[in-house]
Amino acid sequence: MSVLSVRLPESLHRMAKDVAEEDHVSLNQFIATAVAEKVAALTTETYLQSRAVRGSRKAFDHALAKVPAVQPEEFDKLN
């Protein structure tokens, strides 16, 4: 595990501390989770692009052909 010293504006520090307390986690855990969420959001597009390159229309059509042709449940229908 790494140690990182971060300078935050007092108002942001206070808000982060309050939210962490409301969520019953330490400020350290709150910040680690926030950084993880941001990194995931920023890397998702690259991940999806790399997956798209490996995909093929033929494989998609093959998988889609296995899906049964049934009507959706009433709660799952579009209006």
ZAMARGU-4260 file (C-alpha; in steps of 0.2 Angstrom, whole numbers, plus 5000, padded with zeros to 4 digits):
<rodrens>
0) 5000/5000/5000 | 5006/5017/4996 | 5005/5033/5006 | 5000/5049/4997 | 5000/5067/5004
5) 4986/5077/4996 | 4982/5096/4998 | 4964/5099/4998 | 4955/5116/5000 | 4947/5116/5018
10) 4930/5116/5011 | 4932/5101/5000 | 4941/5092/5015 | 4926/5096/5026 | 4914/5090/5014
15) 4923/5074/5010 | 4924/5071/5029 | 4906/5073/5031 | 4901/5062/5017 | 4913/5048/5024
20) 4905/5050/5041 | 4888/5048/5034 | 4893/5033/5024 | 4901/5025/5040 | 4919/5024/5032
25) 4935/5032/5036 | 4940/5047/5026 | 4955/5037/5019 | 4943/5023/5013 | 4931/5037/5005
30) 4945/5045/4995 | 4952/5028/4990 | 4935/5023/4983 | 4933/5040/4975 | 4949/5038/4966
35) 4945/5021/4961 | 4928/5026/4953 | 4937/5040/4944 | 4950/5029/4937 | 4937/5016/4931
40) 4927/5030/4923 | 4942/5037/4913 | 4948/5019/4908 | 4931/5012/4903 | 4931/5020/4885
45) 4948/5013/4881 | 4943/4996/4888 | 4927/4995/4877 | 4937/5001/4862 | 4950/4987/4864
50) 4935/4974/4866 | 4926/4981/4850 | 4942/4978/4840 | 4941/4960/4844 | 4923/4958/4841
55) 4915/4952/4824 | 4898/4954/4817 | 4898/4935/4813 | 4901/4931/4831 | 4887/4943/4837
60) 4875/4936/4825 | 4879/4918/4830 | 4876/4923/4849 | 4860/4933/4845 | 4853/4918/4835
65) 4854/4908/4852 | 4842/4920/4860 | 4824/4913/4861 | 4811/4923/4852 | 4799/4926/4866
70) 4789/4942/4871 | 4796/4952/4886 | 4787/4951/4903 | 4774/4965/4905 | 4786/4975/4917
75) 4800/4974/4904 | 4791/4981/4889 | 4794/4998/4882 | 4779/5011/4882
</rodrens>
